[in-house]
Amino acid sequence: MIPVNQPLITKQDAIAVFKSVKSGWISSAGPQIQLFENKFKKTIGKKYCSLVANGTAALEIAIKALNLKKNDEVIIPNFTIISNVFAVIKQGLKPVLIDCDLETWNMKIDDVEKAITKKTKAIIAVHIYGYPLDMERLLKISRRNKIFLIEDAAEMIGNKFKKKYCGFYGDISTFSFYANKHITTGEGGAILTNSKNLYNKIEKLKNLCFGKINRYNHTDLGWNYRFTNMQAALGLSQLSRLKSIIKKKIEIGKFYYENLKNNKNFYIQKPRLGIYKNIYWVIGLLIKNKKFTANIIRKKLKKTGIETRAFFWPMHKQKVLKKLNFKFKKKFPNSEYLSKYGFYLPSGIGINKMQVKKVCIEINKIFYKNHNV
């Protein structure tokens, strides 16, 4: 079986974690945490960094730190991970959904502008799969309307919009270090900001909002969303080779693209689309030949020993939101199309060229008999 993701944990990584364990700093205190925070914020170009338990925790903390009022509106993509909408509704806020673009798979910025009302207080700008969003345009929109911009760069570690790393642009930016991300700590996430006030709130919220004078007289509803020294040790080791990781991911993406681009039955994203560079967090295929749904192709590939993963399921069709009586009047044709006909291929940093070649051969065989890569 060729798994959909193979993380690459090197000997250097293992030694770094072992040293942390041997030192006794294994929990949410220890020197590696601050070192990782300092190095990561400098890499992205932010003043403050707070490491947390995972990317979902980062989003939940980010939303709560803004002190929004019940029923305030937050604009989010309809085609995204469920964590975005959970972070919004858990604070009693109203998610406003935006359909995606069929080329970039990111939310349509024209629709973002149209969706802003007096109740809109924030935008969660999520970079989806490979291409970055136009963050300069979103930043202008948020400033003009005096609303917060949360930049979810969980899938974009190491990619840039123009000359700045993704995560640079948001009032608050969030990241994930899950096993399938470019930099992994197993689980884990980060929240970055230039606001000292927001940073102080974030630090309290992730650590149960302990009191200053009486530690166990808590000041607010918070979480235990702390990060461990062992994770930080692994993160530091991985971050030290970020450029080589990104280079390898782009090589994987380009190899897939060159070997699949002539198959007219599906759309595969180019290495570059105008000003947008593709970092290929995942290599997605969007089927154009509607004789085949994504599920049909995925089952055929599984029989050949190739694991794949479905695209995100759109927010407006989520069972949990229907149970909670959320109703969305608008239609989202692009999100529905991607969720039915899109899936992604094995593309973890640990995959090798022969495995990628096998995947390409098997995909083309499904559509073209006796087709050789």
Stockholm file with secondary structure:
# STOCKHOLM 1.0

chainA/1-373         MIPVNQPLITKQDAIAVFKSVKSGWISSAGPQIQLFENKFKKTIGKKYCSLVANGTAALEIAIKALNLKKNDEVIIPNFTIISNVFAVIKQGLKPVLIDCDLETWNMKIDDVEKAITKKTKAIIAVHIYGYPLDMERLLKISRRNKIFLIEDAAEMIGNKFKKKYCGFYGDISTFSFYANKHITTGEGGAILTNSKNLYNKIEKLKNLCFGKINRYNHTDLGWNYRFTNMQAALGLSQLSRLKSIIKKKIEIGKFYYENLKNNKNFYIQKPRLGIYKNIYWVIGLLIKNKKFTANIIRKKLKKTGIETRAFFWPMHKQKVLKKLNFKFKKKFPNSEYLSKYGFYLPSGIGINKMQVKKVCIEINKIFYKNHNV
#=GR chainA/1-373 SS CBCSCCCCCCHHHHHHHHHHHHHTCCSSCSHHHHHHHHHHHHHHTCSEEEEESCHHHHHHHHHHHTTCCTTCEEEEESSSCTHHHHHHHTTTCEEEEECBCTTTCSBCHHHHHHHCCTTEEEEEEECCTTSCCCHHHHHHHHHHTTCEEEEECTTCTTCEETTEETTSSSSEEEEECBTTSSSCCBSCEEEEESCHHHHHHHHHHTBTTCCSSSTTSCCSCCCBCCCCHHHHHHHHHHHTTHHHHHHHHHHHHHHHHHHHTTCTTEEECCSEETTEECCCSSEEEEECCTTSCHHHHHHHHHHTTBCCEECCCCGGGCHHHHHTTCCCCSCCHHHHHHHHHEEEECCCTTCCHHHHHHHHHHHHHHHSTTCCC
#=GC SS_cons         CBCSCCCCCCHHHHHHHHHHHHHTCCSSCSHHHHHHHHHHHHHHTCSEEEEESCHHHHHHHHHHHTTCCTTCEEEEESSSCTHHHHHHHTTTCEEEEECBCTTTCSBCHHHHHHHCCTTEEEEEEECCTTSCCCHHHHHHHHHHTTCEEEEECTTCTTCEETTEETTSSSSEEEEECBTTSSSCCBSCEEEEESCHHHHHHHHHHTBTTCCSSSTTSCCSCCCBCCCCHHHHHHHHHHHTTHHHHHHHHHHHHHHHHHHHTTCTTEEECCSEETTEECCCSSEEEEECCTTSCHHHHHHHHHHTTBCCEECCCCGGGCHHHHHTTCCCCSCCHHHHHHHHHEEEECCCTTCCHHHHHHHHHHHHHHHSTTCCC
//
